Every structure is written in structure tokens, then in C-alpha cells.
């Protein structure tokens, strides 16, 4: 079962990455086009404000879900890094973090989903593109679902904190900080042994 869940996770992460890449590329192209059209040709398009707003929401919330997948969310490592590496205290804090993310993802699903359904029932449209208004917010519950899935995988042990998909563990600032602290401790021990 764990292998099937890992394959689903890999498939899901690949889709997230592609959608986020397309959203970012489209955002850059549209904003560049808009700036050139406005300042070089003294013209513009009415839709050029609405579409980037939707793309930013998509990219931001998908990036949030990607960060949860690789444990790249904001954290304060002062206490965590002082604890024995791989010890019970660090594991307890890892579990606490995953439970917090799980609760936040449930909140995003509930509140974001309710808001999208409320907007969809009113049938409003964006003024320039005529897209439904709820499209601006649909990335919130979708991102919440992905974050919930990843939190469950971490809490059940299917994924470990060191398992990454979107980032290289060698570039992890926490890993660099731990390596620097370990090197300092070893240098102190060597200096103390010589005296």
C-alpha cells in the first residue's frame, strides 16, 4: 500500500509542478506583454489585470503545497537544531508540525471550498474575461487537499522528512545549519582534547 501511495504522490507532484510552471510562465509573458504594450505602444488590454491575478493565486497556493511536500515551510530551528539529531524530541516536533499543517489544510478545504461554492451559486463573472468569480479562489481548497494528503503520508510514515520531490536536500538551509553546528562542536572537542 505504501508503494502505491508513493506512486500516487509522485504522479500528483509531477502534475503540480507542471501546472505551477505553466502558471508562472504565462504570468511572466502576460505581465511583460502588458508593460511593453502600455509603455511602448501606449495601449493595453482589459483582461491583462484579471488573468495575472488568477495565475498568481494558482502559483502561490500550489507552491505552498509543494513546500509542505518537501518540508520547506517556514520554521524556527533554534530549539530544533539544539536537540539530538534524530532523537525523540525532534521526532515529536516533526509530528507536531505535520499535525499543524494537517489542521491548516482542513481549514483551507472547508473555508476555501465553502467560499467557492458560495460564489458559484451566485453566478458572478469577472468583468473583463467573463470567467466565473470562483476561479480566483479554487486553488485554495485544491491546495488544501494536496497538503492534507502529504500531511497524512508524513504522519503515517509513508513519507519521511528527508524525502524530497521539488528540492535538493543538499541545498536545505536546515541541513547546512546542522552541518555547521556539528563542525563547530567537533572543532571544540578537538581543541579541548589537545589542551
C-alpha positions as CSV (number, residue, x, y, z in Angstrom):
1,X,0.0,0.0,0.0
2,X,2.8,2.4,0.8
3,X,4.4,1.9,-2.6
4,X,1.0,2.7,-4.3
5,X,0.7,5.9,-2.2
6,X,4.2,6.9,-3.1
7,X,3.4,6.4,-6.8
8,X,0.2,8.5,-6.4
9,X,2.3,11.1,-4.6
10,X,4.9,11.2,-7.4
11,X,2.2,11.5,-10.1
12,X,0.4,14.3,-8.1
13,X,3.7,16.2,-7.5
14,X,4.5,16.0,-11.2
15,X,1.2,17.5,-12.2
16,X,1.5,20.2,-9.5
17,X,4.9,21.1,-10.8
18,X,3.8,21.3,-14.4
19,X,0.7,23.4,-13.6
20,X,2.8,25.8,-11.4
21,X,5.4,26.1,-14.2
22,X,2.8,26.9,-16.8
23,X,1.1,29.4,-14.5
24,X,4.4,31.2,-13.8
25,X,5.4,31.2,-17.5
26,X,2.1,32.6,-18.5
27,X,2.3,35.2,-15.7
28,X,5.7,36.4,-16.9
29,X,4.6,36.5,-20.5
30,X,1.4,38.4,-19.8
31,X,2.9,40.9,-17.5
32,X,5.8,41.5,-19.8
33,X,3.4,42.0,-22.7
34,X,1.3,44.3,-20.7
35,X,4.2,46.5,-19.7
36,X,5.5,46.7,-23.3
37,X,2.0,47.4,-24.6
38,X,1.4,50.2,-22.1
39,X,4.7,52.0,-22.1
40,X,6.0,51.4,-25.6
41,X,2.8,51.3,-27.7
42,X,0.6,53.4,-25.3
43,X,-2.2,50.8,-25.4
44,X,-3.3,47.9,-23.2
45,X,-5.8,45.0,-22.8
46,X,-8.6,45.0,-20.4
47,X,-8.0,41.3,-19.4
48,X,-4.4,41.9,-18.6
49,X,-5.1,42.6,-14.9
50,X,-7.5,39.8,-14.2
51,X,-5.6,36.9,-15.7
52,X,-2.3,37.5,-13.8
53,X,-4.3,37.8,-10.6
54,X,-5.8,34.3,-11.2
55,X,-2.3,33.0,-12.2
56,X,-0.7,34.4,-9.0
57,X,-3.3,32.7,-6.8
58,X,-2.8,29.4,-8.6
59,X,1.0,29.6,-8.4
60,X,1.1,30.8,-4.8
61,X,-1.2,28.1,-3.4
62,X,0.4,25.3,-5.4
63,X,3.8,26.5,-4.2
64,X,2.5,26.3,-0.7
65,X,1.5,22.7,-1.2
66,X,4.9,21.9,-2.8
67,X,6.6,23.4,0.2
68,X,4.7,21.2,2.5
69,X,5.7,18.1,0.5
70,X,9.4,18.9,0.9
71,X,9.1,20.3,4.5
72,X,10.2,23.7,3.2
73,X,7.6,25.6,5.2
74,X,8.8,28.4,7.5
75,X,10.2,27.1,10.8
76,X,12.3,28.4,13.6
77,X,15.1,25.9,14.1
78,X,16.8,27.5,17.2
79,X,15.4,24.8,19.6
80,X,15.0,22.1,17.0
81,X,18.7,22.2,15.9
82,X,19.9,22.1,19.5
83,X,18.1,18.8,20.1
84,X,19.8,15.5,19.4
85,X,19.6,14.7,15.7
86,X,17.0,12.0,15.0
87,X,16.1,11.9,18.7
88,X,12.6,11.6,20.2
89,X,12.3,15.4,20.8
90,X,13.0,16.2,17.1
91,X,10.6,13.4,16.0
92,X,7.9,14.9,18.4
93,X,8.4,18.3,16.8
94,X,8.2,16.8,13.3
95,X,4.9,15.2,14.2
96,X,3.6,18.4,15.8
97,X,4.5,20.3,12.6
98,X,2.7,17.7,10.4
99,X,-0.4,17.9,12.7
100,X,-0.5,21.7,12.4
101,X,-0.2,21.5,8.6
102,X,-3.0,18.9,8.6
103,X,-5.3,21.2,10.6
104,X,-4.4,24.2,8.4
105,X,-5.2,22.1,5.3
106,X,-8.6,21.1,6.7
107,X,-9.3,24.8,7.3
108,X,-8.3,25.6,3.7
109,X,-10.5,22.9,2.3
110,X,-13.5,23.9,4.5
111,X,-13.4,27.7,4.2
112,X,-12.0,27.8,0.7
113,X,-14.4,25.2,-0.6
114,X,-17.4,26.9,1.1
115,X,-16.4,30.3,-0.4
116,X,-16.0,28.8,-3.9
117,X,-19.4,27.1,-3.6
118,X,-21.0,30.3,-2.3
119,X,-19.5,32.3,-5.3
120,X,-20.5,29.6,-7.8
121,X,-24.1,29.7,-6.5
122,X,-24.3,33.4,-7.1
123,X,-23.1,33.0,-10.7
124,X,-20.9,36.1,-10.8
125,X,-18.4,36.7,-13.5
126,X,-15.2,38.6,-13.7
127,X,-15.8,41.9,-15.6
128,X,-13.2,41.6,-18.4
129,X,-12.6,37.9,-19.1
130,X,-16.2,36.8,-18.1
131,X,-14.7,33.9,-16.2
132,X,-16.6,32.7,-13.1
133,X,-15.6,34.6,-10.0
134,X,-14.9,31.4,-8.0
135,X,-12.0,30.6,-10.3
136,X,-9.8,33.1,-8.4
137,X,-10.2,31.1,-5.2
138,X,-10.4,27.4,-6.3
139,X,-6.7,26.9,-5.8
140,X,-7.2,27.3,-2.0
141,X,-9.3,24.1,-1.5
142,X,-7.2,22.2,-4.1
143,X,-4.0,23.2,-2.4
144,X,-5.6,22.2,1.0
145,X,-6.4,18.8,-0.4
146,X,-2.8,18.2,-1.6
147,X,-1.4,19.5,1.8
148,X,-3.8,17.1,3.6
149,X,-2.7,14.2,1.5
150,X,1.0,15.0,2.2
151,X,0.4,15.5,5.9
152,X,-1.3,12.1,6.2
153,X,1.6,10.5,4.3
154,X,4.1,12.0,6.7
155,X,2.1,11.2,9.8
156,X,1.7,7.6,8.7
157,X,5.4,7.2,7.8
158,X,4.8,6.6,4.1
159,X,7.0,9.7,3.5
160,X,9.9,10.7,5.7
161,X,11.0,14.3,6.4
162,X,14.1,13.7,4.2
163,X,12.1,12.5,1.2
164,X,12.0,15.3,-1.3
165,X,10.5,15.8,-4.7
166,X,10.8,19.5,-5.5
167,X,14.1,20.4,-3.8
168,X,17.6,19.1,-3.4
169,X,18.4,18.1,0.2
170,X,21.9,19.4,-0.2
171,X,20.6,22.9,-0.5
172,X,18.4,22.7,2.6
173,X,19.4,25.5,5.0
174,X,18.5,23.4,8.0
175,X,20.9,20.7,6.8
176,X,23.6,23.3,6.3
177,X,23.0,24.7,9.8
178,X,23.2,21.3,11.4
179,X,26.4,20.6,9.5
180,X,28.0,23.9,10.6
181,X,26.9,23.2,14.3
182,X,28.4,19.7,14.1
183,X,31.6,21.0,12.7
184,X,31.9,23.7,15.4
185,X,31.3,21.0,18.1
186,X,33.9,18.8,16.6
187,X,36.4,21.7,16.5
188,X,35.7,22.5,20.1
189,X,36.2,18.8,21.1
190,X,39.5,18.6,19.2
191,X,40.7,21.9,20.8
192,X,39.7,20.6,24.3
193,X,41.4,17.2,23.7
194,X,44.7,18.9,22.8
195,X,44.8,21.1,25.9
